[in-house]
Each structure stands twice: as structure tokens, then as C-alpha cells.
Amino acid sequence: MVELKGKGIYIWIIRDDDDPQVMAQACKDAGLSHATIKIADAGYAYNVSYDAQGLAHDKVPALVDAFHAVGIQAWGWQFVYGNVPEDEAKIAIKRVLELELDGFIVNAEGAYKNKHASAEIYMDRLRRSLSSFPIALSSYRFPSFHREFPWKEFLSRVDINMPQVYWMLSTNAGDQMARCYAEFQQPQYPQIPIFPTGAAFSEQGWRAKPGEVFEFMQTAKGLGVAGCNFWLFNHACKRFPDLWEVISDFDWEGTGYEEPDPDEDDFLFYGMCKANYLRIRKGPGTGWEIVGYLENGDVEPIYGVEDGWYRI
């Protein structure tokens, strides 16, 4: 079984104009160890387009090859509903084997609530055909809020638990990560490694902030997990370069943050802006010129100066 650790990213829709080599190199430059691509939805293959003659064009193989060429694991994921579990399992197995993937993620959410028998059928079929293949579950972050979900049926048959720690309409990324981890330590849930997925997207007028993304990773790393994922590539890499930058700079194997320039004075700590915004001035006082701003969630190294003042 392949070892999964470090930072990863979810890829949902592969557009016709997406360049697999460019996408793979962006992930390589960001220090990612793996990427996970949507390969199926219910009982159907995904990211397959059709030309005017009705011929299928599968956009996944070229992207898998591009990731493998730069040393990045390529995982696949499928959104499932539980209405036709045999068909869902059948297409998942077919896609995993034909695409030569490194791992597979089951994305099961509200549609699978109260469908315990379907979960057993689906997962048993997967396990019979992919007995030694790494399989993960992507679902809710707080199981106590979703007791009708078939947690035991899924978690007892997968190798990794990948809860979606999306702090939407909130800012307490670290607190939510810690709560997620604590809830899954309860004895009613099968104990398997947790590998959380954080928010790097926007929705309903809300967007993740760099400081929140940093706090999520730092908290997860402090809890001892082997790594994390982020949703979503097109948002993080293309729409919000500040999020991509903080993900790229985070050193999962080291201290967690990028080390300061060795020519600088020794920094004291990292500070996070908690206000909506703060003015950045050239010196310690309101009489100094404003040279920039910090937004809520921004993280900066803090240095000491004389008389108890600090500087960025």
C-alpha cells in the first residue's frame, strides 16, 4: 500500500483548456505530495467529454500521467448516493484499475444517510475487487451532527478517514479541526488514521482566508496527522493566489511555517490579524506613514525592537 503524507488538493472538473503538465507542475511547485481527481459520479464515469460524433474523450489519463511524471501521487474520487450501490462500486473499480491510480476516495454525504445496507453492499463490493488498494472516506467533519450516516459501515472498510473540515461562514479553522479530531476518537467510530481536508475555496459570499488555512494546517500537524487535503484546485491555485501561497509555504515535514530570511533578526513568533484590517506603518506610532494593510486572518512573522515594540 502506498504511503500518504503531506499536502494534497482536490480536482473536480477538468476543463477542455486545462493543460495537465501546467497543473501538475503547479502542484509540484507548491510542494504537494498528491492530488485527487473526480473519476466517477454515481454509476457513471466523470471528466469524460463527447465530441460531435459522440466519441468519448477521457480527460483523466493525461492528468494522471502528468502527476506521475513529476512524482506526485494521483488518487481518484467518486461522489456516491446509495441508490444503486452495485453500479457505483462497479464503475469505481473499473476506473481505478484502468487509470492506474494510487488510491481511491469515497465521497459520501447526505444522500447516504440512513442507507446502511447500501453502504455495506457498496463497500463490500469495492473491497472484494480492491482488497489491498488504499481507500479513504470523505464525509462530514462532526459525526455527532450526522448520527444517521452509516459511519461504521464505511469506516470499518476503508483505510483512511478524510473528514471535510470546512469552516464555512466562520473563521475558527483550528478549533474546528481540533473538535473534528476529538469526535472521531470516540469509541463508537472505527479507529483509522485521520487525514483531514481543509477549505481553500469560496461559496455563498464567504471565502477562506490565508491565516485560517495556516491555522488549520498548523493545528492538524500538531495533532499528529500525516497530512491534509484542500478543496479546491481551481479556487486555490487560480482564483486566490494568497491561499495557494500559504499552502505552498507550509512545510509539513519541518516547523510548519516557512523559515524567515537568515539575514533578518531572529523573529519572536507568528502573529495572526484578528481585526477586519490593520494599518501597517513605518514606525511604532500613529504619526508614521501608512505603507500597507493586514486583513483578518493574515499571518506574519513578528520581530522585536527596542522599548517593547514589535515589527513585521
C-alpha positions as CSV (number, residue, x, y, z in Angstrom):
1,M,0.0,0.0,0.0
2,V,1.3,3.5,-0.9
3,E,2.2,5.9,1.9
4,L,0.1,9.0,2.0
5,K,1.5,12.1,3.8
6,G,2.0,15.8,3.2
7,K,-0.3,18.2,1.3
8,G,-2.8,17.3,-1.3
9,I,-5.5,19.0,-3.4
10,Y,-8.9,18.0,-4.9
11,I,-9.6,18.5,-8.6
12,W,-13.3,18.5,-9.5
13,I,-13.8,19.5,-13.2
14,I,-11.1,19.2,-15.8
15,R,-11.9,21.8,-18.4
16,D,-11.1,21.3,-22.1
17,D,-8.5,24.0,-22.0
18,D,-6.7,22.8,-18.9
19,D,-3.1,21.7,-19.5
20,P,-2.2,18.6,-17.5
21,Q,1.5,19.5,-17.4
22,V,0.8,23.0,-16.2
23,M,-1.5,21.7,-13.5
24,A,1.0,19.0,-12.4
25,Q,3.9,21.5,-12.3
26,A,1.9,24.0,-10.2
27,C,1.2,21.2,-7.7
28,K,4.8,20.2,-7.7
29,D,6.0,23.8,-7.1
30,A,3.6,24.0,-4.2
31,G,5.2,21.0,-2.6
32,L,2.1,18.8,-2.9
33,S,2.6,15.0,-2.5
34,H,-0.7,14.0,-4.1
35,A,-3.7,15.2,-6.0
36,T,-7.2,13.6,-6.2
37,I,-9.3,13.8,-9.3
38,K,-13.0,13.2,-9.7
39,I,-13.4,10.0,-11.8
40,A,-17.0,8.9,-11.2
41,D,-20.4,10.2,-10.1
42,A,-23.0,7.6,-9.0
43,G,-22.7,4.8,-11.6
44,Y,-21.1,6.9,-14.3
45,A,-17.5,7.9,-15.3
46,Y,-16.7,11.5,-14.7
47,N,-14.4,14.0,-16.5
48,V,-15.2,12.3,-19.8
49,S,-16.4,14.6,-22.7
50,Y,-18.0,13.7,-26.0
51,D,-17.3,15.2,-29.4
52,A,-19.8,16.0,-32.2
53,Q,-19.7,12.4,-33.4
54,G,-20.4,11.1,-29.9
55,L,-16.9,9.7,-29.3
56,A,-15.7,9.8,-25.7
57,H,-12.7,11.7,-24.6
58,D,-11.4,10.8,-21.1
59,K,-9.5,13.7,-19.7
60,V,-8.3,11.9,-16.6
61,P,-5.4,9.6,-18.0
62,A,-3.3,12.6,-19.3
63,L,-3.6,14.3,-15.9
64,V,-2.7,11.1,-14.0
65,D,0.3,10.7,-16.3
66,A,1.4,14.3,-15.8
67,F,1.2,13.9,-12.0
68,H,3.2,10.7,-12.0
69,A,5.8,12.3,-14.3
70,V,6.6,14.9,-11.6
71,G,6.5,12.4,-8.7
72,I,3.0,13.3,-7.4
73,Q,0.5,10.5,-6.4
74,A,-2.7,10.6,-8.4
75,W,-5.8,9.5,-6.4
76,G,-9.4,9.3,-7.7
77,W,-12.6,10.2,-6.0
78,Q,-16.3,9.4,-6.6
79,F,-19.5,11.0,-5.3
80,V,-22.0,8.4,-4.3
81,Y,-25.7,8.4,-3.4
82,G,-26.6,4.9,-2.3
83,N,-29.4,4.3,-4.8
84,V,-27.6,1.9,-7.0
85,P,-24.6,0.7,-4.8
86,E,-23.6,-2.2,-7.1
87,D,-23.4,0.2,-10.1
88,E,-21.5,2.7,-8.0
89,A,-19.0,0.1,-7.0
90,K,-18.7,-1.3,-10.5
91,I,-17.7,2.0,-12.1
92,A,-15.4,2.8,-9.3
93,I,-13.5,-0.4,-9.7
94,K,-13.3,-0.1,-13.4
95,R,-12.0,3.5,-13.3
96,V,-9.4,2.7,-10.5
97,L,-8.0,-0.2,-12.5
98,E,-7.9,1.3,-15.9
99,L,-6.5,4.7,-14.8
100,E,-3.7,3.1,-12.7
101,L,-4.4,5.3,-9.7
102,D,-2.5,5.3,-6.4
103,G,-5.6,5.5,-4.2
104,F,-9.4,6.0,-4.2
105,I,-11.7,8.2,-2.1
106,V,-15.4,7.6,-1.5
107,N,-17.2,10.9,-1.2
108,A,-20.4,10.1,0.7
109,E,-22.6,12.7,2.3
110,G,-26.3,13.4,2.9
111,A,-27.6,11.2,0.1
112,Y,-26.2,8.2,2.0
113,K,-27.9,8.9,5.3
114,N,-29.9,6.0,6.7
115,K,-28.7,3.8,3.8
116,H,-26.8,1.3,5.9
117,A,-27.5,-1.7,3.7
118,S,-26.4,0.2,0.6
119,A,-23.2,1.3,2.3
120,E,-22.4,-2.4,3.1
121,I,-23.1,-3.5,-0.5
122,Y,-21.0,-0.8,-2.0
123,M,-18.0,-1.1,0.3
124,D,-18.0,-4.9,0.3
125,R,-18.0,-4.9,-3.5
126,L,-15.1,-2.4,-3.5
127,R,-13.1,-4.5,-1.0
128,R,-13.6,-7.8,-2.9
129,S,-12.1,-6.3,-6.0
130,L,-9.6,-3.8,-4.4
131,S,-8.6,-5.9,-1.4
132,S,-5.2,-4.3,-0.9
133,F,-5.8,-1.0,-2.6
134,P,-5.8,2.2,-0.4
135,I,-9.4,3.5,0.0
136,A,-10.5,6.6,2.0
137,L,-13.8,8.1,3.1
138,S,-14.5,11.8,2.6
139,S,-17.5,12.9,4.6
140,Y,-18.7,15.2,7.4
141,R,-16.3,16.8,9.9
142,F,-18.5,16.4,13.0
143,P,-20.1,12.9,13.2
144,S,-22.2,13.9,16.2
145,F,-24.2,16.2,13.9
146,H,-24.9,13.3,11.4
147,R,-25.7,10.3,13.5
148,E,-27.9,8.8,10.8
149,F,-24.9,8.5,8.4
150,P,-23.6,4.9,8.2
151,W,-20.2,5.7,9.8
152,K,-19.5,2.1,10.9
153,E,-20.3,0.6,7.5
154,F,-17.9,2.9,5.8
155,L,-15.1,3.5,8.3
156,S,-14.7,-0.2,9.1
157,R,-13.9,-0.9,5.4
158,V,-11.6,2.0,4.5
159,D,-8.0,2.7,5.4
160,I,-8.2,6.5,5.9
161,N,-10.8,8.9,7.3
162,M,-10.7,12.2,5.4
163,P,-13.3,14.4,7.1
164,Q,-14.2,17.7,5.4
165,V,-13.2,20.4,7.9
166,Y,-14.8,23.3,6.1
167,W,-15.2,26.2,8.5
168,M,-17.7,28.0,6.1
169,L,-19.2,31.3,7.3
170,S,-16.8,31.1,10.3
171,T,-13.1,31.8,11.0
172,N,-12.2,29.3,13.7
173,A,-10.4,26.8,11.5
174,G,-8.1,25.5,14.2
175,D,-10.9,24.9,16.7
176,Q,-13.0,23.0,14.2
177,M,-10.0,20.8,13.2
178,A,-9.4,20.0,16.9
179,R,-13.1,19.2,17.5
180,C,-13.3,17.0,14.4
181,Y,-10.3,15.0,15.6
182,A,-11.6,14.6,19.1
183,E,-15.1,13.4,17.9
184,F,-13.6,10.7,15.8
185,Q,-11.6,9.4,18.7
186,Q,-14.8,8.3,20.4
187,P,-15.1,4.5,20.7
188,Q,-18.2,4.2,18.6
189,Y,-16.2,5.1,15.5
190,P,-13.7,2.6,13.9
191,Q,-10.2,3.9,14.7
192,I,-8.3,4.6,11.5
193,P,-5.9,7.3,10.5
194,I,-7.4,10.8,10.1
195,F,-6.3,12.8,7.1
196,P,-8.5,16.0,7.0
197,T,-9.5,18.2,4.1
198,G,-9.4,21.9,4.7
199,A,-11.1,24.8,3.0
200,A,-9.4,26.7,0.1
201,F,-12.5,27.9,-1.7
202,S,-15.3,30.5,-1.7
203,E,-19.0,29.9,-1.5
204,Q,-22.1,31.9,-0.6
205,G,-20.1,35.1,-0.3
206,W,-17.7,33.5,2.1
207,R,-14.1,32.6,1.3
208,A,-11.3,31.0,3.3
209,K,-8.5,33.4,4.4
210,P,-4.8,32.7,4.4
211,G,-4.5,32.9,8.2
212,E,-7.3,30.4,8.6
213,V,-5.7,28.0,6.2
214,F,-2.4,28.3,8.1
215,E,-4.2,27.7,11.4
216,F,-6.0,24.6,10.0
217,M,-2.7,23.1,8.9
218,Q,-0.8,24.0,12.0
219,T,-3.5,22.5,14.2
220,A,-3.7,19.3,12.1
221,K,0.0,18.9,12.2
222,G,0.1,19.5,15.9
223,L,-2.5,16.7,16.3
224,G,0.0,14.3,14.7
225,V,-1.9,13.6,11.4
226,A,0.3,12.6,8.5
227,G,-1.0,15.3,6.2
228,C,-4.1,17.0,4.8
229,N,-6.0,17.8,1.6
230,F,-7.6,21.0,0.3
231,W,-10.8,21.7,-1.6
232,L,-10.4,23.0,-4.4
233,F,-7.6,23.3,-7.1
234,N,-9.3,25.9,-9.4
235,H,-10.2,28.2,-6.5
236,A,-6.9,27.9,-4.5
237,C,-4.5,27.9,-7.5
238,K,-6.3,30.2,-9.9
239,R,-8.7,32.5,-8.1
240,F,-7.0,33.0,-4.7
241,P,-3.2,33.1,-5.0
242,D,-2.9,34.1,-1.4
243,L,-4.3,30.8,-0.4
244,W,-2.1,28.9,-2.8
245,E,0.9,30.8,-1.4
246,V,0.2,29.8,2.2
247,I,-0.4,26.2,1.2
248,S,2.8,26.2,-0.8
249,D,4.9,27.8,2.0
250,F,3.7,25.4,4.7
251,D,6.4,22.8,5.4
252,W,4.6,19.7,6.7
253,E,7.9,17.9,7.5
254,G,9.5,20.8,9.2
255,T,8.3,23.6,11.6
256,G,5.1,24.1,9.6
257,Y,5.9,27.7,8.5
258,E,8.5,29.0,6.1
259,E,11.7,30.0,7.9
260,P,12.5,33.7,7.9
261,D,15.3,35.2,6.0
262,P,18.6,34.3,7.8
263,D,19.8,37.9,7.3
264,E,16.9,39.2,9.4
265,D,16.9,39.5,13.1
266,D,15.5,36.4,15.0
267,F,11.8,36.5,14.9
268,L,9.8,36.0,18.1
269,F,6.6,34.4,16.9
270,Y,3.9,34.3,14.2
271,G,1.0,36.7,14.7
272,M,-2.4,36.5,13.1
273,C,-4.6,39.6,12.4
274,K,-7.9,39.2,14.2
275,A,-9.3,42.6,13.2
276,N,-11.1,43.2,9.9
277,Y,-8.0,45.1,8.9
278,L,-4.9,46.8,10.4
279,R,-2.8,49.6,9.1
280,I,0.9,48.9,8.6
281,R,3.1,51.9,9.4
282,K,6.8,52.5,9.0
283,G,7.3,53.0,12.7
284,P,5.8,52.5,16.2
285,G,3.1,55.2,16.4
286,T,0.2,56.7,14.5
287,G,2.4,59.6,13.2
288,W,4.3,57.2,10.9
289,E,3.4,56.8,7.3
290,I,0.9,54.0,6.4
291,V,2.6,51.6,4.0
292,G,0.0,48.8,3.8
293,Y,-2.7,46.8,5.5
294,L,-3.3,43.4,7.1
295,E,-6.7,41.7,6.6
296,N,-8.4,39.4,9.0
297,G,-6.6,36.0,9.0
298,D,-3.3,37.2,7.6
299,V,-0.2,35.6,9.3
300,E,3.1,37.4,9.6
301,P,6.4,36.8,11.4
302,I,6.8,39.3,14.3
303,Y,10.2,40.7,15.3
304,G,11.2,42.6,18.4
305,V,12.6,46.2,18.6
306,E,13.6,48.4,21.5
307,D,11.2,49.6,24.2
308,G,8.8,46.6,23.9
309,W,7.6,47.4,20.4
310,Y,7.2,44.8,17.6
311,R,7.5,45.0,13.9
312,I,6.5,42.9,10.9
